[in-house]
Amino acid sequence: MNDVDQTIRRGARVRGLVRPWPLRVIIVLLIVEGVALLGLSLGSSGWFSGAQLISNQGVFPRATDLLYLSGVFGPIGLAALMAALGLLIRLRFAWLLAMLVQASILLTCLQLYAQQRPQYIYPLMLCSIITVLYLNSLEVRVAFQAAPFSRAERSLEALDES
């Protein structure tokens, strides 16, 4: 390829006409995380019935852990799927939502690691770390960067301010 073809491709990529491969990886990872978190949430809420929640001594510790999992991982999983959809259609707030989802997953997994050390948090943490690294790659950041103002838009803003 010559320099002109590379410049045309780079310009198309910046304008959002070509989806960079790190963005595709992020979308797939967010979908995997969202499905896994919703699966953990729905699976943990189905492991007990309401009669098992309360005993003569109070609430069972296992039941509170299961309620915690379904109450925390469910909304985070939905947010991960919404972020994947937003990244797919190139909404600018989706990048921030994806970062917030990753922070929530990592904080929750860190808390679970300190308390119980369940085996399912290791793949979630690995997937979150990889997603954060890809979210901070240059191609993804450029794809969601605001376009610079043209001269006509700048002159209109100057007229509005005066």
N, C-alpha and C positions, 0 to 999 in steps of 0.2 A: 504494500500500500504506500502511496505517496503521502506527502505532508498535507495536501489539500483534503484528501479523504479522511485523514485523522482529525483535521480541524473541523470538518463537517460533522463527523461522528461526535466529537467532544462538544460541539455547540448544540447538537440535538440532545445529547445526554443532559447537559445543563438545563435546557429548556423543558426537560421532562418527557421527551418523545421516546427515549430509549430507557428501559428500566435496568439499572445496574444490577449485576449479579449479587452483590452483598444485600441489596434490598430484597431480592427473591429469597435469599437464605433467611433473612430476618422474618419475612412473612411466614415461611414454613416453620421456623422455630416457634414463633408466637402461636401458630395454630396448634402445634404439638403441645406446647405448654398449656394453652387454654383447654384443650381436650383432656389432657392429663389432670389438670387441676379440677375441672368439672367432674371427671371420673372419680377422683379421690373424694371430692365433696359429696357426690351422690352415693358413692359406695360406702362412705363412712356413716352417712345418715341412715342407710338401710340395714346396718349391722345390729341395731337395737330397736326395741319397741318402747313406747312411752312408759310401760309398766316397769321396765328395767332402769329407768332414770332415777327413781326415788325409792329408797329402802328405809328401813327403820333407823339406820344410822345417818341418813342424809343422802346426798347425791353421790353416786359412784364416781370415782376419779376417771375411770375409763369412759364413762358416758360424757363427762365434761370435756375430755379430750376429743371425743368424736363430734360433739357439738361445736367445739372450737374449729376443728378441721372443716366441717361443712359450712360454718359461718364465715370463715376467713378465706378458704380456698375457692368457694363458689363465686363470690364477687370478683376476686382477682382473676379467675378463669374467664368470666364474662368480659372483664376489661381487656384481657389479653386477646380475646377473639375480636373485640371492637377495635383494638389497636391494629390488628392484622388487616381487618377490613379497611380501616382508615389509611394504612400504608399502601394497600393495594390500589386505592383510588386517589392516592397522593394528597391527602389532607394534611396541612401543616401541623395541626395539633396532635396528629397521630404519633409523631416522633416523641413528643413529650409524654403522651399517654403510655407509649411503649417503655420509655425510661422509668416512669412511675410504677408500672407493672413489674419491671425487673427489680426495682428497689424493694417493692412490697414482697415479692417472692423471696429475695435474698434475706430480708429481715425476718420473715416468718420462718424460713428454713434455719436461720441462725438461732432463733429462739427454740425451735424444736430440737436442734442439735444439742443445745445446752441442757435441755430437759430430758429427752428420751433417746435421742440418736436413732430414729427410725431409718430403715434402709432406703426408703423412697425419696429422701431429700437429696441424696447425692446426685442422681441424674437431673433433678430439678435445678440444683445449684450449678451444675456444669452447663446446662442449657441456658440458664440465665446469664452466666458469665460470658459465654460465647455470643449471646445476643447483644449484651452491652458493648462488647468489643466491636461487633459489626455495626451497631448503631452509631458508634463514634468514628467510623471510617470516613475518609474524605469523600468518597463517591456518594455515600448516603447523605452526608451533611450538605453537599453541594446540591443534591437533588431536592432538598427541602429548604434551600436558602431562598430568600425573597429576591425577586428580580430587581435590579437597580432601576431607579427612575430614569426616564428619558428626559431630554431637555424640555420638551413640551410640558411634561407633568411637573417638572421643577418650576417652570415659569408660571404655571397655573397655581401652584402652591404659594409662590411669592405674591401673586395677585390676591389670593385669598387672605393672606396674612396682613396685607396692607389695607 
